[in-house]
Amino acid sequence: MNNIVIGRNDEIAIFKKLLQSRKAEFLAVYGRRRVGKTFLIKQVFQKNMIFQFSGAYEVEMPIQLDNFYRAFTEQTKGKTKLPAPNNWFEAFHMLAVYAQKASKRKTKAVIFLDELPWLDTPKSRFVSALGFFWNSHIVDLSNVILVICGSASSWINKKIFRNRGGLHNRVTERINLKPFSLAETEALCKHKKLRLTRYQITQIYMAFGGIPFYLDELTTGKSAIQIIDEVCFSKHGLLKTEYHELYHSLFKNADNHIKIVEALASKPYGLTKTELSKITKLPLSGSLLRPLEELEACQFISYHHPVFNMKRNGIYRLIDLYTLFYLKFIKRAKQNISFENISTSHAYKVWSGYAFENVCMLHIAQIKKALGISGISAAALSWKFLGNQYYKGTQIDLVIDRADNVINLCEIKFHNKEFTINKAYFTNTLRHKRWAFLDQAKTKKAIYTVLISTFGAVKNKYYFGEIQREVLLDDLFE
């Protein structure tokens, strides 16, 4: 990305606030692998960085400590001559001596420790040493910012945020760095001088997700179909082999995590814990619950409460767009098949409709803005109805339950042209869904049907007979 930060305006504002602070700051940045955490930290804090170090994957403590000592010696240029550390307490003592000297500078001094979960090897006492480092040394240095970072968000939550020892309530600022939005993806495309339409950008987004590292593979002069084919299906394509590395680098014993995401991929509208246990054959204990918590923390899956009865089991949905695309097409692709052939298939048409629903679920704020309800509290839900003697089974892509006594039933359509609502779709789908929902909800709230689509719908009598509001693809790019 040529060392230029795209988007991330809210996060950069937090970084700048910390640089102006008059006290020691402890910043934790976490989020999914490849989402751009390290890049963002280094770019914004580069002029203030006095020390940076990253853990190594699946490396024992002696080698981690040796790597630390080498980085320390190189970055301090031998000014702080201390013997090699034998444990993390000694390593952090070295860093504390250096930080005390650096704290006398006029501008903030930033210490950046990356991939923290990889440093926390068995019996290393790394977390205890980190807590002692902050409490005994850094907290009193008003000119220092300690930045920690990790892709294993569940580790950050458990070992740092929920810590009951020396790190309890010590983090002064936290940033959960999320994938790019469509707007940020478009900004990246413009920066790379890609002349792609918003429809094409959305096609790529549905395959890659908003992951900056993946999106940096985009090259000029090619269509969305060509780009997806090159990155996902060519022999050396980045995303052809990313899947297993992605999960095994984040989670210990990742086989259970993979079982869960593959079960959810087979059921687009989600599964309860009980259903997941039955499909994966994982008991309703830590074997299932721990991976679920970790996958949700890393933003691969999302949990949705039932629309009507909050005490009932909610459902988990797989929302990582790359994982969904990989399991549906890349994993199953025959040798030498091109994405051009896949993109014209019925399977792709069906999948793209579901993928676009997930894109919409990731852009609820933009949908609320388009509906003029940004300032109104609202819950975004999905609804599935198995049917009864009066109404056949159905589902609603997105339900927005608003605090102003309105419920929006959102119908989501991904088309390459205007969508046409005919008589059969009007009667058997739109009205049937609304009536079934009213029958089950027994609510006094007003029910409005919203159409979310790429290019809108033909304004015929059936459109006016059911659609109250319309949200277009352009709205999602706000």
N, C-alpha and C positions, 0 to 999 in steps of 0.2 A: 504493500500500500504506500510505498515510497515515503514512509515515515511521516505521513500526514494523518492526523486523527480525523476520522469521519464520524459525524454525529457525536453521541455520548455527551451531550451538552449538560445534562443534569449531573452526571458523574464528575465532569470537569469542574463544575461549579463547586462541588463538595471538596475536590482536591485544592482548589484555590482558597477556599475558606480555611482549610487546615494550614495552608502556607501562611495565612495571616494571623493564625491563632497565637495567643500569648502564653500557651501552656503546652506541655508535652501531649502529643496525640498518638493514639493507637488505632490504626486503620486496618480493617480486615476486608479484603476483596475476594469474593468467591463466585463461582459460577461454572457452567458446563465447560468441558475440555474444548479447546479451539475457539472460545468465544472472544478472545482478545484481551484477557486480563493483564498479562505481562506486558504486552505491547502498549496498552493504555498507560499503565503505571510508569513505564520507562520513558514514554514520550512526554508526559506531563511533568514528571519529577526529575527529568534528566539533568537539569542544571543544579538541582539540590541534592542529588544522590551522592552519599559519601561511602556507602557500602551496599553491595548486592550479592546475594548468594541463592542458589537454587538446589533443592534436593535432587538426588538421582533415583531413578526408578529401580526398585528391587535391589538395592545395594545395602549391605550391612553397615552398622555404625562406624567401625574403624575407617572404612573407605569414605563415608560421608564426612567424618571429621578431618580426614586428610584433604579432601576436596575443599572443605571450609578453610583450613589453614593455608592452602595454596592460594585461594581467592583472597584471603585476608592479607597475606604477605604481598601479593601482587598489587592490590588496590591501595594499601597503605604505603607502598613503595619502601617497605622495610623500616619506616619511621618508628613503628611500635614493635620493638624486638622482644618477642616472648617465645618461650618454647612451645612446641606443638602440643595441642590439648589432648588429654586422655579421655575426656568425657565432655558432655555438653555444658556443664557448669563452668569448666575451665575455658571452653570456647567462648561462651558468652561473657566471661570475665575479661577476656582479651578485647572483645568488641566494646565492652563497657568503658575500658580505659581509653580506647580510641574515640568513642562517642563523647566522652567528657572533654577531650581536647577539641573536637570538632564543634562542640556546642558553643564555643566562644566566637564563632563566625557571626556575621551580621544577618545572614539569611538562614532560613530553616535548613537543618541537616536531615536527610532522609536515609533511613536504614531499611532495606528491602529484602525480605526473606520469602523466597518463592517456593512453591510446591511443598508446603509444610507437611502434608500427610506423608510424603515419602521420607521425611527426616525422622518421623516418629516410629522408628523400628522397635521391635520387641526388646524390652528391658533397657532401653536407651535413656529413659527418664527425660526425654526431650521436652515434653510439655511442662514438667516441673521446673526445669532449667530456664525455660522461656518465661515462666511466671516470675521466677526469682530475678531474672534479668530486668524485667519491667519494673517490678515493685522496689527493688533495691538500688537500681541505677537510673533507668530512663525516665521514670515518672517525675523526677525532680529536675530534669533537664528541659527547661521550657522551650528550648530552641530545636528540639528533636522530634521527628515523626517516625514512629515504627510502623512499617507496612508489612503485613503478612498476607499471603495469597495461596490459594489452593483450588484445584479442580474438584476434589472430592468434597463437595459441599456438606455432605452428611458428617464427615470428620470435623469440619469447621464448626458445625452446629453442636456436635457432641463434646468435642475436646476444648473448644474455645468459648462459644457462647453459653453453653450449659455447664461450664466448668464450676466445680464447687470448691476448688482449692485456690491457689494463688492468682488464677486468671479470672476469678468470679467478678463479673461486671467491670472488667478492666478495659474492654474495647470501647473507645470513645466514638467511633464512627464505623459503620459497616455498609458495604455496597455489594448487592447481589447483581452482578453484571449479567444482563440477559442478552439473548441473540438480537441482532439488528431487526428493526421494524422494516416494513416495506419502504418507508420513506428514507431510512438510513441506507437500505440496499440500493435504492435509486440514486442517492447521493454518491455512493461508492461507484456505481456504474458511470455516472457523469464524470467523476474524477478520473476514471480509467478510459474516458472518452468512448464509451460503448453506446452505440445508437440503438438502444433497445426500447421497444414500447413498454408501457406498463403491463400489458397483457403478457408479454414475453418475460419481463422481470418476475411476474407472479408465477409463471411456469417454472422458472429456475428456482424461485423461492420455495415452491412446493416440493422440489426434489432435494435441494441443499439445506433448506431452513435458513435462518438469518445468521449463519455462522461465518464471521469475517474470514477465517482461515480458508474455508471452502470457497467463498465468494471471490477471494483473491485469485482464484484459478481462471476467472472469466477473461477471455481474450477478445480483442477487437475484430471486427469484420465478419463475425459469425452470428448465426441465428441462435435463438434459445435452444432449438432442437440440436443443432451442431454442438453447442457448448455442453449440454447434458450428455450427449453421446461421447464426447471427448473426455470429460471428467469422470463419468460413471461407468462407461462400457468399453473404453479402449484398454489395451493390455496394461498400460502403465498409468491409467487414470487414478487420481488420488482417492476417489470415493469407491473405487472398485474393491479395495482391500481395507478400508478404514474401519469397518463395522466391528470386527472382533477386537482390534487394537483399542478402539474407543472404550469398550466396556471393561476389558481386562486391565487397562491402565488406571481406571477409576476405582474399581471395586475389588476387594479381596474375595476370592471364590465367586467370580462373576457368573458362573454357570446358572445359578438361581436367578440372577438378574436377567440374564438372556432368556431363560424359560418364561419369565413373566412378560417381558416386552414382546416376545413372539406369540404368547397366548393373547395378549391385548391386540396385537396386529391382526389376528384372525377374527377379532370381534370389534369392528370399527366403532360401535356405539358403547363400548365399555363393558366391564365385568365387575361384579361385587367380589369381596374377599373370598366368600364361600365358593363362588364360581371359579375364581382363579385357583383356589386350592384344589378343586376337583380336576381342572384341566392340567395344571402343572404337577399334580400329585405332591405338592408341598404342603405339609401340615399347617394348620392355623396356629402357628407359633412363631418363634424367631426366624425360622427358615423361610417363611413367607413375609412376615411383618417387617423384619429388618430390611430386606431388599426393597420392599415397597416404600418404606420411609426414605431410603437412600436414593431411589430412582426419582421420587417426588422432589427431594431436596436439590437434585441435579437437573430438574426441569425436563426429564424425559417423559414423565407421566403427570397427569393431574387428577385430583380427586374432586368429584362433583356430588354435592348433596342432592337427595331427592327433592323434587319440586314441592310436594305437598307434605310429606311426613318426614321431618328432619331426624326422627329417631330411627328410621329404617336405614339399612345399609346403603351407603352411597356407592357410586361406581367409579372405577379407575379407567382413565383413557390414555392411550399412548398418543402423545402430542409432539414427539420429536420427529420432525418432518423427514429428515434424512433416514432415520431408522425405518419409518413407514415405507419410504420409496425403495430402500435397499431390500427389505424383506419381500416387497411385492414384485419388484422387477429386476434389480441387479443380481440378487441371489439366485433367481430362477432363470436368468438369461442364458440362452444357449450360445455356444461359441460362435463368434463372428456375427451375431445379430446386431443390428443397428437400432438406435433409439427412434429413428425415423419410422421404422416398421412398428415399433411398440406404440408410438404416439398416435397411430391411426387405428389402433385396435379398440374393440368395445371395452376390454378390460381397463385400458388406460382412461377411457371416457368416464367409466364408473368410478375409478380410483380418483381421478382429478376432482370430481364432485365432492368426494369425502375429504380430500386434501384441502380443498378450498374452504370447507367447513372449519377445519383446524386452523387455517390461516385467519379466518374470521374470529375464532375463539382467542387467538393471540392478539387481536386488534380490537378488543372490546372498547377501549378508550376512544378509538377513532369512530367506532359505530355510535357510541353514545353522543359524541360531538356532532355527528351528522344528523342525529335525531333531535339535537338541541337539548339534551338532558345531562350534559357533563356535570352539572352541579347537583344532580339528584342522585341520592344513594340507590344503588340497584344491584341485584345479584344476577349473574349470568349462569344459566343452568341449561341442561338438556333434559328432554322428556321422552320416555318410551312407554307405550301403552300396549299391553298384550291383547287387549280386546275383551268384549263381553257380548251378551246377547243382543245389544243394541248397536254397538260400533265395532268394526273390525280393528285389529291391531294397527298401530301407527306410531310414528315418532316425529318429534319436532326438533329441527337442527339446533336451534338456539332459542331459549326462553329468557327474556329480560324482565325480571320481576322488580318493579319500581316502587319506591317509597311514596310516590304521588298517586297511588291507587290506580296504576295502569300496568298491564302486562303486555309486552310485545312478543308475539309469536313470529319468529323470524324464519322465513323460507329462503334457503341459500342455493344459488344456481351459478355454476361456472360454465359459460358459453362463449364462443368466439364471435357472437353477434347478439342482437337483441333477442330476448326470450319472449316467446309467445304463449300466453295463457289461453288455452282453448276450453271448450265447454266441459270436456271430460276431466281435465286437470282442475278446473274451477270447482266442479261438483264433487269429484271423487277424492281429491287431494286437499285443496285449500280449505273448503268449507267443512269437509269431513274432519280434518284435524282440529279445526276451531271448535266444532260442536262436541267432539270427543273430549277435548280439553275442558270445555265448559262443564260437561257432564261429570268429569272426574274432579275438577277443581272446586266446584260449587262456591266460587268466589264472587264477591261483590265488586271486584275491580273491573275496570273497563278493559276489554280485550281488543288489541289492535294487531292486525297482520302487517308485517314488514317484509318486503322483498329485498334481499341483498344479492346483487348480481354484478357481473362484469360490465355489461353495457346497457343495463336497464331492460325494460320490457315494452312491448308494443302496447300502446294505450287504447285497448279495445274495451268493450263493455264488460268483459270478464275481469279485466284488470281493475276497472273502477268499481266493480261489484264486490271486491274483497280487499284490495291493497290500500292501506291507509297511508303508509310511508314507504319510501324507496331509498336504499343506500347503494351507491355505485362503487365500482372498483377504485375510482379516483378518490373517493372519500377515505378509503383505507390507507392512502398514501399521505394523508395529512400528518 
